[in-house]
Amino acid sequence: MKRLSVFLSLLATAILLAAQVKDDRDSLALLENKVWKARLPENTQTAYETEFRDGQWISALLYQGERHEMIRSYVLLRDTLEETDSGKKFKILGLTDSTLVFRYLPTSLTIGVGPVEFTTDNSAAGQRANEHRLDSIWRRELIWNLGVLDKSGKPMRDTSAIERPRWVNWGEDLERYFVSQMRYPEALLKQNRAGYSVVMFTVDTLGLPRGINCLTSTREEFGREVVRLLKELPHGQPCWDATGRRMECLYAVYVPFLPQHYRDRLKADSIREEEHKQMFITWDAPARFPDKNPLAIRNYIARRLKYDPSLLGEKTQTRGVYSISIDSYGEVKETKVIRSCGIEAWDKQVIDIIRSMPRWIPATNSRGKGEYRDEYYALPFIFRNDKRLIAHTAEKHLEAGVPVCYLNERGDTIVPYGKYRFCQTDTIRRIGFVYENKAHQPRIICLDTEGKKLFYVFPYDNGPDYAQEGVFRITDEEGRIGFADTLGTVLIRPQYKFATPFRNGKAKATFSGSWKQEGEHRYWDSSEWFYIDKAGIAQ
């Protein structure tokens, strides 16, 4: 009987202690991470506020625009606040989610000690503003390096030489992933408990998180949620070094847990989901060749292909169809001949060129967490029995102003490298345009398929003059203007001081005149304008 009595006494004590711990936790949830403002008489010229955060009691006196802070440590024992350094105690007389009342407990008889009442803005807007404040404080106090890190955990010195990890819907910023996909721990959401976690992990060569390490977390529940989300993260694009090889790297991310922001997100998600039910949305994006020009794939093959068109005999052209399988990392996974062009060596060349292609931008599905996916292409390619020249450059990109050479289908150099500079023509089928190889005001030259210079071209809109009604403007050494057709035939020899493009079979021309300036606008001025037809006859 005595043993039973002792057991019941211990059990009651345990229940009492458990209830006390629960009460303390509930009180802390109401007390912490808020700015409590004291209610003072209306004529008082001072303001007093206090905050309980991370085991610190921060009090501030605001007087004549100056802020005087006092920081000390504290513990909460049931309904009593105790300063750990001084031992001073304060009795909590009332505590709700928006009010706090406490009174100092003196150790000796003291006159005039009364309760102090504090309030805080617990509205949705007030909580939102407070969470912004806490988030900025926590970010400022972080001691961890964030983002892409080397294997030692230090920021990479030169990330311009690498391609950093990225994910379909989140780019390089994984914080957005966690904030948009988290499930807030239910008990902490009810208590409005804010906090954060910092997690570090390895992004392996498959773009997957490995070696997850939660560096710090204000609550264990927050850390567990971050780890759960990382385990569910679809693979992203890994780190790529300057040579195009995959490499491992570390990635560290700060994840804020802000209850009011979480509620706002749930509401916005619900509205967006209803809107999407009424809309047609394309979630898929196809794989894309690095050069976004729709003809870039064929141009890439054409610039590298060497073949003898005379093997076609009397045929004007032949056509082959080739498959390209692009994996979820943008790399060519497989390629084969679907329909042969009829000459096996040409098919093999195309297949080899496709296999050597640079990495594509992979296909994506942006629904939910988003994912990269494999994609399959069927590529038709036409081998033509005609003369043409293909532009080549030693520079990384074929763009205006870089030195070029032009090769024919057999790979013979027709226009030597560096003689001219590129001017928008990557394939010369009848005529093409190049810049002179000089630094200052290079003129535009028209070439034929033999690489022969035909004439200078009138410059317009940072390139050669546009062909209108089948003709465009040309110039001579003195800058006089004439006209040629799109086959390179000179229709009107250069002779005019100024001439406009043809419209409705006529062009406006003059033998004399000058440039005039009106504000930022320059224009041709002449008192002797007349119209000409395409034979150069005055109208």
ROKOLRO-628958 format. One record per residue (C-alpha): x, y, z. Coordinates in steps of 0.02 Angstrom, whole numbers, always signed. Example, Ala and Ser with C-alpha at 12.3 -4.5 7.8 and 13.67 -1.06 7.14 Angstrom:
// residues 2
NODE, +615, -225, +390 .
NODE, +684, -53, +357 .
This chain:
// residues 539
NODE, +0, +0, +0 .
NODE, +144, +115, +43 .
NODE, +227, +77, -126 .
NODE, +65, +118, -216 .
NODE, +54, +283, -125 .
NODE, +233, +328, -174 .
NODE, +198, +279, -356 .
NODE, +41, +386, -363 .
NODE, +135, +532, -287 .
NODE, +275, +518, -418 .
NODE, +147, +503, -558 .
NODE, +56, +659, -499 .
NODE, +221, +752, -491 .
NODE, +265, +696, -668 .
NODE, +95, +750, -733 .
NODE, +113, +917, -646 .
NODE, +287, +944, -719 .
NODE, +227, +895, -894 .
NODE, +82, +1017, -878 .
NODE, +203, +1151, -819 .
NODE, +318, +1121, -968 .
NODE, +168, +1130, -1084 .
NODE, +110, +1290, -1001 .
NODE, +284, +1365, -1017 .
NODE, +291, +1320, -1201 .
NODE, +121, +1395, -1233 .
NODE, +172, +1553, -1140 .
NODE, +334, +1565, -1238 .
NODE, +236, +1547, -1401 .
NODE, +129, +1698, -1351 .
NODE, +276, +1797, -1280 .
NODE, +421, +1778, -1402 .
NODE, +465, +1864, -1567 .
NODE, +346, +2010, -1546 .
NODE, +374, +2194, -1511 .
NODE, +275, +2236, -1354 .
NODE, +239, +2422, -1334 .
NODE, +204, +2491, -1161 .
NODE, +44, +2587, -1129 .
NODE, +100, +2752, -1056 .
NODE, +4, +2910, -1011 .
NODE, -42, +3017, -1162 .
NODE, +67, +3165, -1112 .
NODE, +223, +3058, -1093 .
NODE, +362, +3109, -1213 .
NODE, +446, +2939, -1208 .
NODE, +403, +2770, -1278 .
NODE, +452, +2602, -1208 .
NODE, +451, +2435, -1297 .
NODE, +516, +2262, -1259 .
NODE, +546, +2100, -1353 .
NODE, +588, +1921, -1305 .
NODE, +691, +1836, -1440 .
NODE, +817, +1692, -1441 .
NODE, +833, +1690, -1251 .
NODE, +864, +1877, -1242 .
NODE, +756, +2011, -1164 .
NODE, +778, +2169, -1268 .
NODE, +708, +2329, -1195 .
NODE, +715, +2497, -1281 .
NODE, +680, +2673, -1221 .
NODE, +640, +2798, -1359 .
NODE, +665, +2980, -1312 .
NODE, +684, +3134, -1425 .
NODE, +723, +3027, -1577 .
NODE, +856, +2922, -1490 .
NODE, +844, +2738, -1448 .
NODE, +927, +2668, -1293 .
NODE, +931, +2477, -1285 .
NODE, +963, +2358, -1142 .
NODE, +988, +2173, -1175 .
NODE, +990, +2037, -1044 .
NODE, +958, +1850, -1034 .
NODE, +800, +1780, -958 .
NODE, +705, +1621, -917 .
NODE, +519, +1591, -901 .
NODE, +466, +1490, -749 .
NODE, +279, +1462, -759 .
NODE, +209, +1638, -733 .
NODE, +373, +1722, -685 .
NODE, +506, +1805, -792 .
NODE, +679, +1801, -714 .
NODE, +834, +1895, -771 .
NODE, +972, +1766, -764 .
NODE, +1111, +1892, -730 .
NODE, +1031, +2000, -596 .
NODE, +904, +1877, -528 .
NODE, +764, +2007, -541 .
NODE, +592, +1931, -558 .
NODE, +435, +1992, -644 .
NODE, +264, +1918, -615 .
NODE, +157, +1892, -771 .
NODE, -18, +1948, -725 .
NODE, -94, +1927, -898 .
NODE, -38, +1859, -1066 .
NODE, -136, +1842, -1228 .
NODE, -87, +1848, -1411 .
NODE, -101, +2039, -1408 .
NODE, -78, +2096, -1226 .
NODE, +53, +2071, -1092 .
NODE, +44, +2130, -911 .
NODE, +182, +2102, -784 .
NODE, +244, +2177, -621 .
NODE, +416, +2185, -544 .
NODE, +437, +2079, -387 .
NODE, +553, +2174, -271 .
NODE, +657, +2078, -144 .
NODE, +619, +2209, -12 .
NODE, +477, +2325, +31 .
NODE, +462, +2449, -112 .
NODE, +333, +2586, -137 .
NODE, +256, +2627, -307 .
NODE, +287, +2462, -397 .
NODE, +137, +2428, -506 .
NODE, +93, +2324, -659 .
NODE, +146, +2378, -834 .
NODE, +34, +2338, -982 .
NODE, +101, +2305, -1157 .
NODE, +11, +2278, -1322 .
NODE, +62, +2213, -1493 .
NODE, -22, +2218, -1663 .
NODE, -88, +2043, -1691 .
NODE, -186, +2080, -1849 .
NODE, -139, +1992, -2012 .
NODE, -53, +2151, -2072 .
NODE, +36, +2171, -1906 .
NODE, +97, +1991, -1907 .
NODE, +154, +2009, -2087 .
NODE, +256, +2165, -2044 .
NODE, +329, +2081, -1890 .
NODE, +380, +1929, -1992 .
NODE, +468, +2042, -2117 .
NODE, +562, +2121, -1972 .
NODE, +612, +1953, -1896 .
NODE, +664, +1884, -2065 .
NODE, +779, +2031, -2099 .
NODE, +857, +2012, -1925 .
NODE, +887, +1826, -1948 .
NODE, +963, +1850, -2120 .
NODE, +1078, +1985, -2051 .
NODE, +1137, +1873, -1909 .
NODE, +1175, +1721, -2017 .
NODE, +1353, +1657, -2005 .
NODE, +1338, +1531, -2148 .
NODE, +1390, +1553, -2329 .
NODE, +1239, +1530, -2442 .
NODE, +1215, +1482, -2625 .
NODE, +1339, +1384, -2730 .
NODE, +1494, +1337, -2630 .
NODE, +1654, +1241, -2665 .
NODE, +1693, +1078, -2575 .
NODE, +1767, +1173, -2427 .
NODE, +1603, +1267, -2400 .
NODE, +1671, +1434, -2462 .
NODE, +1588, +1536, -2601 .
NODE, +1658, +1496, -2772 .
NODE, +1778, +1635, -2822 .
NODE, +1730, +1642, -3006 .
NODE, +1557, +1575, -3046 .
NODE, +1565, +1655, -3219 .
NODE, +1674, +1508, -3274 .
NODE, +1541, +1380, -3225 .
NODE, +1357, +1350, -3249 .
NODE, +1277, +1347, -3078 .
NODE, +1143, +1220, -3028 .
NODE, +967, +1268, -3074 .
NODE, +792, +1196, -3065 .
NODE, +642, +1210, -3181 .
NODE, +528, +1325, -3081 .
NODE, +654, +1400, -2962 .
NODE, +805, +1443, -3070 .
NODE, +957, +1457, -2955 .
NODE, +854, +1511, -2803 .
NODE, +798, +1359, -2704 .
NODE, +729, +1465, -2562 .
NODE, +578, +1494, -2674 .
NODE, +554, +1306, -2687 .
NODE, +547, +1280, -2499 .
NODE, +434, +1429, -2466 .
NODE, +311, +1379, -2603 .
NODE, +305, +1192, -2563 .
NODE, +321, +1182, -2373 .
NODE, +190, +1108, -2258 .
NODE, +197, +1213, -2101 .
NODE, +204, +1106, -1941 .
NODE, +24, +1115, -1881 .
NODE, +57, +1147, -1696 .
NODE, +181, +1286, -1733 .
NODE, +62, +1366, -1858 .
NODE, -74, +1373, -1726 .
NODE, +48, +1456, -1606 .
NODE, +111, +1577, -1741 .
NODE, +288, +1516, -1710 .
NODE, +407, +1591, -1839 .
NODE, +585, +1534, -1868 .
NODE, +706, +1472, -1997 .
NODE, +822, +1332, -2049 .
NODE, +986, +1332, -2144 .
NODE, +1027, +1174, -2240 .
NODE, +1181, +1124, -2340 .
NODE, +1192, +981, -2463 .
NODE, +1292, +918, -2610 .
NODE, +1221, +938, -2785 .
NODE, +1289, +783, -2872 .
NODE, +1324, +760, -3057 .
NODE, +1144, +704, -3084 .
NODE, +1078, +867, -3010 .
NODE, +1012, +778, -2855 .
NODE, +1037, +828, -2672 .
NODE, +1155, +715, -2573 .
NODE, +1234, +724, -2400 .
NODE, +1097, +834, -2325 .
NODE, +1156, +927, -2170 .
NODE, +1040, +1042, -2071 .
NODE, +1164, +1172, -2008 .
NODE, +1043, +1260, -1891 .
NODE, +858, +1267, -1857 .
NODE, +758, +1368, -1731 .
NODE, +639, +1220, -1713 .
NODE, +668, +1036, -1746 .
NODE, +505, +1027, -1841 .
NODE, +568, +1158, -1965 .
NODE, +727, +1059, -1996 .
NODE, +629, +899, -2027 .
NODE, +516, +987, -2154 .
NODE, +667, +1055, -2250 .
NODE, +746, +882, -2258 .
NODE, +580, +808, -2319 .
NODE, +566, +936, -2458 .
NODE, +746, +906, -2513 .
NODE, +713, +719, -2528 .
NODE, +563, +757, -2641 .
NODE, +656, +884, -2750 .
NODE, +659, +830, -2934 .
NODE, +830, +830, -3013 .
NODE, +895, +996, -3075 .
NODE, +1038, +1039, -3189 .
NODE, +1205, +1003, -3104 .
NODE, +1357, +1115, -3100 .
NODE, +1451, +1119, -3267 .
NODE, +1632, +1174, -3275 .
NODE, +1709, +1283, -3412 .
NODE, +1745, +1129, -3519 .
NODE, +1563, +1072, -3515 .
NODE, +1591, +929, -3392 .
NODE, +1479, +896, -3244 .
NODE, +1548, +932, -3071 .
NODE, +1487, +916, -2892 .
NODE, +1465, +1069, -2782 .
NODE, +1392, +1117, -2614 .
NODE, +1234, +1219, -2599 .
NODE, +1173, +1306, -2441 .
NODE, +1002, +1388, -2424 .
NODE, +912, +1487, -2290 .
NODE, +729, +1438, -2271 .
NODE, +613, +1558, -2175 .
NODE, +459, +1491, -2087 .
NODE, +336, +1635, -2072 .
NODE, +158, +1584, -2021 .
NODE, +60, +1732, -2089 .
NODE, +157, +1725, -2253 .
NODE, +116, +1539, -2260 .
NODE, -71, +1575, -2239 .
NODE, -60, +1708, -2375 .
NODE, +24, +1582, -2491 .
NODE, -112, +1450, -2462 .
NODE, -245, +1578, -2504 .
NODE, -153, +1635, -2661 .
NODE, -126, +1453, -2714 .
NODE, -312, +1417, -2695 .
NODE, -360, +1568, -2802 .
NODE, -230, +1523, -2934 .
NODE, -292, +1343, -2940 .
NODE, -470, +1402, -2973 .
NODE, -408, +1521, -3108 .
NODE, -311, +1383, -3193 .
NODE, -469, +1279, -3206 .
NODE, -540, +1414, -3319 .
NODE, -384, +1434, -3426 .
NODE, -288, +1334, -3554 .
NODE, -109, +1325, -3492 .
NODE, +39, +1245, -3578 .
NODE, +150, +1174, -3442 .
NODE, +274, +1092, -3561 .
NODE, +417, +1181, -3647 .
NODE, +513, +1089, -3784 .
NODE, +701, +1064, -3787 .
NODE, +790, +1207, -3874 .
NODE, +954, +1218, -3967 .
NODE, +1073, +1345, -3884 .
NODE, +1048, +1466, -4029 .
NODE, +861, +1507, -4020 .
NODE, +849, +1539, -4208 .
NODE, +722, +1411, -4275 .
NODE, +846, +1367, -4416 .
NODE, +994, +1352, -4298 .
NODE, +999, +1161, -4296 .
NODE, +1003, +1148, -4486 .
NODE, +1129, +1290, -4497 .
NODE, +1239, +1202, -4369 .
NODE, +1240, +1045, -4475 .
NODE, +1261, +1138, -4640 .
NODE, +1415, +1232, -4578 .
NODE, +1500, +1069, -4532 .
NODE, +1441, +960, -4675 .
NODE, +1557, +925, -4823 .
NODE, +1487, +835, -4975 .
NODE, +1505, +830, -5163 .
NODE, +1340, +888, -5241 .
NODE, +1392, +816, -5410 .
NODE, +1351, +643, -5338 .
NODE, +1168, +690, -5355 .
NODE, +1185, +687, -5544 .
NODE, +1028, +759, -5624 .
NODE, +937, +777, -5458 .
NODE, +917, +952, -5388 .
NODE, +913, +888, -5208 .
NODE, +889, +739, -5092 .
NODE, +817, +728, -4918 .
NODE, +863, +630, -4762 .
NODE, +770, +620, -4596 .
NODE, +864, +592, -4433 .
NODE, +806, +565, -4253 .
NODE, +878, +658, -4105 .
NODE, +843, +604, -3926 .
NODE, +884, +740, -3798 .
NODE, +893, +684, -3616 .
NODE, +835, +784, -3465 .
NODE, +1009, +863, -3450 .
NODE, +1006, +931, -3628 .
NODE, +1133, +806, -3695 .
NODE, +1111, +707, -3856 .
NODE, +1063, +535, -3792 .
NODE, +1037, +444, -3957 .
NODE, +1026, +481, -4143 .
NODE, +991, +373, -4295 .
NODE, +936, +377, -4476 .
NODE, +747, +370, -4497 .
NODE, +752, +393, -4686 .
NODE, +915, +389, -4782 .
NODE, +960, +525, -4905 .
NODE, +1021, +385, -5021 .
NODE, +1207, +410, -4992 .
NODE, +1268, +319, -4836 .
NODE, +1423, +426, -4811 .
NODE, +1316, +584, -4804 .
NODE, +1198, +503, -4677 .
NODE, +1348, +455, -4569 .
NODE, +1414, +633, -4575 .
NODE, +1248, +704, -4513 .
NODE, +1240, +575, -4372 .
NODE, +1419, +617, -4317 .
NODE, +1381, +803, -4320 .
NODE, +1223, +779, -4214 .
NODE, +1322, +677, -4087 .
NODE, +1449, +818, -4071 .
NODE, +1316, +952, -4042 .
NODE, +1332, +1065, -3889 .
NODE, +1214, +1039, -3744 .
NODE, +1035, +1091, -3777 .
NODE, +917, +1181, -3658 .
NODE, +819, +1029, -3598 .
NODE, +630, +1008, -3610 .
NODE, +532, +1051, -3453 .
NODE, +365, +1021, -3370 .
NODE, +328, +1166, -3251 .
NODE, +176, +1091, -3163 .
NODE, +196, +1070, -2975 .
NODE, +377, +1057, -2922 .
NODE, +431, +1059, -3106 .
NODE, +543, +934, -3191 .
NODE, +664, +917, -3335 .
NODE, +616, +780, -3458 .
NODE, +680, +685, -3610 .
NODE, +622, +735, -3784 .
NODE, +628, +660, -3958 .
NODE, +649, +755, -4122 .
NODE, +637, +704, -4305 .
NODE, +750, +818, -4409 .
NODE, +733, +827, -4599 .
NODE, +888, +890, -4691 .
NODE, +902, +932, -4876 .
NODE, +1060, +905, -4978 .
NODE, +1055, +1024, -5127 .
NODE, +1139, +1012, -5295 .
NODE, +1183, +1197, -5307 .
NODE, +1327, +1313, -5269 .
NODE, +1331, +1390, -5098 .
NODE, +1456, +1452, -4971 .
NODE, +1445, +1424, -4783 .
NODE, +1516, +1548, -4657 .
NODE, +1639, +1486, -4524 .
NODE, +1726, +1577, -4382 .
NODE, +1853, +1536, -4246 .
NODE, +1753, +1643, -4123 .
NODE, +1630, +1567, -3999 .
NODE, +1478, +1639, -4089 .
NODE, +1446, +1686, -4269 .
NODE, +1391, +1867, -4246 .
NODE, +1409, +2033, -4333 .
NODE, +1588, +2094, -4345 .
NODE, +1683, +1931, -4310 .
NODE, +1810, +1873, -4440 .
NODE, +1746, +1736, -4556 .
NODE, +1791, +1623, -4700 .
NODE, +1672, +1542, -4825 .
NODE, +1683, +1359, -4876 .
NODE, +1587, +1265, -5011 .
NODE, +1497, +1098, -4986 .
NODE, +1659, +1000, -5014 .
NODE, +1747, +1098, -4877 .
NODE, +1857, +1198, -4997 .
NODE, +1898, +1374, -4936 .
NODE, +1828, +1499, -5062 .
NODE, +1844, +1657, -4956 .
NODE, +1997, +1650, -4842 .
NODE, +1982, +1678, -4655 .
NODE, +1997, +1858, -4599 .
NODE, +1977, +1937, -4770 .
NODE, +1803, +1996, -4720 .
NODE, +1696, +2008, -4565 .
NODE, +1525, +1932, -4538 .
NODE, +1371, +2034, -4589 .
NODE, +1212, +1931, -4563 .
NODE, +1244, +1806, -4705 .
NODE, +1288, +1631, -4644 .
NODE, +1247, +1546, -4811 .
NODE, +1279, +1624, -4982 .
NODE, +1165, +1543, -5112 .
NODE, +1165, +1677, -5245 .
NODE, +1233, +1831, -5159 .
NODE, +1283, +1873, -4981 .
NODE, +1348, +2018, -4879 .
NODE, +1507, +2044, -4779 .
NODE, +1596, +2188, -4692 .
NODE, +1766, +2252, -4745 .
NODE, +1902, +2196, -4625 .
NODE, +1938, +2364, -4547 .
NODE, +1898, +2438, -4377 .
NODE, +1830, +2609, -4424 .
NODE, +1668, +2624, -4525 .
NODE, +1686, +2464, -4628 .
NODE, +1583, +2462, -4787 .
NODE, +1466, +2319, -4833 .
NODE, +1518, +2214, -4984 .
NODE, +1410, +2100, -5090 .
NODE, +1489, +1931, -5139 .
NODE, +1433, +1795, -5260 .
NODE, +1451, +1606, -5238 .
NODE, +1627, +1614, -5313 .
NODE, +1679, +1733, -5174 .
NODE, +1692, +1875, -5301 .
NODE, +1661, +2054, -5245 .
NODE, +1517, +2129, -5343 .
NODE, +1488, +2302, -5267 .
NODE, +1466, +2400, -5106 .
NODE, +1295, +2395, -5022 .
NODE, +1203, +2545, -4951 .
NODE, +1200, +2527, -4760 .
NODE, +1033, +2536, -4672 .
NODE, +976, +2494, -4494 .
NODE, +1146, +2422, -4442 .
NODE, +1155, +2307, -4592 .
NODE, +1133, +2297, -4781 .
NODE, +989, +2389, -4863 .
NODE, +825, +2294, -4866 .
NODE, +767, +2227, -5034 .
NODE, +602, +2308, -5081 .
NODE, +508, +2257, -5238 .
NODE, +655, +2143, -5282 .
NODE, +791, +2278, -5278 .
NODE, +905, +2360, -5149 .
NODE, +1023, +2508, -5148 .
NODE, +1209, +2493, -5186 .
NODE, +1352, +2620, -5183 .
NODE, +1517, +2655, -5271 .
NODE, +1685, +2712, -5201 .
NODE, +1622, +2892, -5189 .
NODE, +1461, +2842, -5099 .
NODE, +1345, +2876, -5247 .
NODE, +1188, +2770, -5244 .
NODE, +1122, +2646, -5373 .
NODE, +1013, +2489, -5373 .
NODE, +1039, +2300, -5395 .
NODE, +920, +2151, -5391 .
NODE, +925, +2002, -5272 .
NODE, +1025, +1900, -5400 .
NODE, +1167, +2028, -5391 .
NODE, +1132, +2109, -5560 .
NODE, +1160, +2297, -5564 .
NODE, +1002, +2378, -5631 .
NODE, +1050, +2561, -5608 .
NODE, +1234, +2606, -5592 .
NODE, +1278, +2713, -5438 .
NODE, +1255, +2896, -5489 .
NODE, +1135, +2980, -5367 .
NODE, +1178, +3087, -5217 .
NODE, +1026, +3020, -5124 .
NODE, +893, +2891, -5170 .
NODE, +749, +2811, -5074 .
NODE, +691, +2629, -5088 .
NODE, +568, +2582, -5225 .
NODE, +384, +2591, -5188 .
NODE, +248, +2555, -5316 .
NODE, +381, +2542, -5452 .
NODE, +459, +2712, -5416 .
NODE, +603, +2781, -5313 .
NODE, +640, +2960, -5267 .
NODE, +817, +3018, -5318 .
NODE, +925, +3172, -5334 .
NODE, +1098, +3218, -5401 .
NODE, +1127, +3353, -5271 .
NODE, +1085, +3390, -5090 .
NODE, +1152, +3384, -4914 .
NODE, +1122, +3310, -4742 .
NODE, +1020, +3418, -4623 .
NODE, +997, +3404, -4434 .
NODE, +835, +3442, -4343 .
NODE, +850, +3399, -4158 .
NODE, +903, +3217, -4150 .
NODE, +836, +3182, -4325 .
NODE, +950, +3186, -4480 .
NODE, +877, +3192, -4654 .
NODE, +921, +3220, -4837 .
NODE, +883, +3392, -4906 .
NODE, +874, +3434, -5092 .
NODE, +777, +3552, -5204 .
NODE, +798, +3440, -5356 .
NODE, +709, +3276, -5313 .
NODE, +633, +3173, -5455 .
NODE, +562, +2998, -5478 .
NODE, +643, +2854, -5574 .
NODE, +585, +2681, -5628 .
NODE, +687, +2520, -5613 .
NODE, +775, +2559, -5776 .
NODE, +835, +2725, -5706 .
NODE, +722, +2828, -5820 .
NODE, +660, +2990, -5744 .
NODE, +472, +3002, -5725 .
